[in-house]
Amino acid sequence: METRQQRRIREIVDGPGESADTSLQRQAEQHTDESYVPRTLTPHEWEQWYAEHGVPPAHRKASDAPPPRRGSLWQRALARWLPGR
């Protein structure tokens, strides 16, 4: 938290630039934005949120396909020792 005196010194040194708005009002406004995705919800709340808004791309797996199935240990060993098989 920046004190009034620190803010005045910063403005004198840096000039009256646009500082980051970290107020609770600004944070509340961000939560009303359609693209806002919450970070911490319970599993039940996530189910409700997904039902209402859909699953955002950041929460989707890279591929919904199951991972490729590996052969048994013996099949992999034979394939390594007998490549033409």
N, C-alpha and C positions, 0 to 999 in steps of 0.2 A: 504494500500500500504506500503510495507516494503522498508525502505531506504537502501542504500548501506551499511551504517555503521551497521544498525540493522541486515542485512543479514550476514555480516562478524562476528558479535558477536554470532549470532545463530549458524553459522557453526563451530565456535571455541568451543562453549559449547556443541552442539549436535553432532558435527562431520559432515563431508561432506555427508549428506544423500540426498536422492532424495526428493526435495520439490515439492509441487503441482504447476503444470504449469497452470497459470491463464491468459496466454497471449491471445491476440485476435487471433493470428495465430492458437493456439491450439483449441480455441473455434470454429473457422471457420472449422478446420479439423474435429471436432466432428460432425458438421452439415452435412458433406458429408458422414458420416457413414450410412449404409443402415438401421441399427436398431434405428437411431435417430428419435424421435417423437417430433415435436415442441410443445411448451407449450401455445403459445398465437397466435391465428389466428382468423380472423373474421369468422362468420358463412359461408359466401361464400367461403372463403379460405379453411375452414375445408371440405366443400363438395368436392372441387377440390382435396384436399390432400387425402381424403378417396377414391375418384375415382381412383387416381393414385397408391396409396400404399395399399389400403384396410384398414379396421378398426383394430387397434391394440387391443390385448386382454385386455389391461388396460382400453380401452374406451368402452368395451362391458358390457352390463348389466349381472348380475349373471344369470338371466334367462330371456329368451325372451317370456316365456309363461305369459299370463295375470295373475294378482293376483287372488286367489280364490275368488269367489263371495260370499259375505255374504248374508244371508237371510234377510228378512225385520225385523224390530224391533219386530213385533208380532211373527214371526217364531222363532226368537232367544229366546224370552221370554217363548214361549210354550215349546221349547226344553229344557229350563232350568228347568221349573216347572214340565214338564211331560217327563222325560228322555226316557221312553219306547216308546214314540210316534214317 
